[in-house]
Amino acid sequence: MVDPTSDLNEDVAEDEAPTCAVCGDALVQNPDHRVTTRVVDGEVETTHFCSEAHRDEWAE
């Protein structure tokens, strides 16, 4: 998994990139990429989305 604080637009192979939780697309070179971070049972969980619309759809 790619460090979420890194520059995701540089040197990230598609097979190592995070994927959108809604459509499954790899998030490579995506300026609209959104991430939701939360703590569940003491563990940090991050969920990636290719757009704000998909983040909103997932949250409904």
Sequence and secondary structure as in RCSB ss.txt:
>XXXX:A:sequence
MVDPTSDLNEDVAEDEAPTCAVCGDALVQNPDHRVTTRVVDGEVETTHFCSEAHRDEWAE
>XXXX:A:secstr
   TTS TTSS  TTTS B TTT  B SS TT EEEEEEETTEEEEEEESSHHHHHHHH 
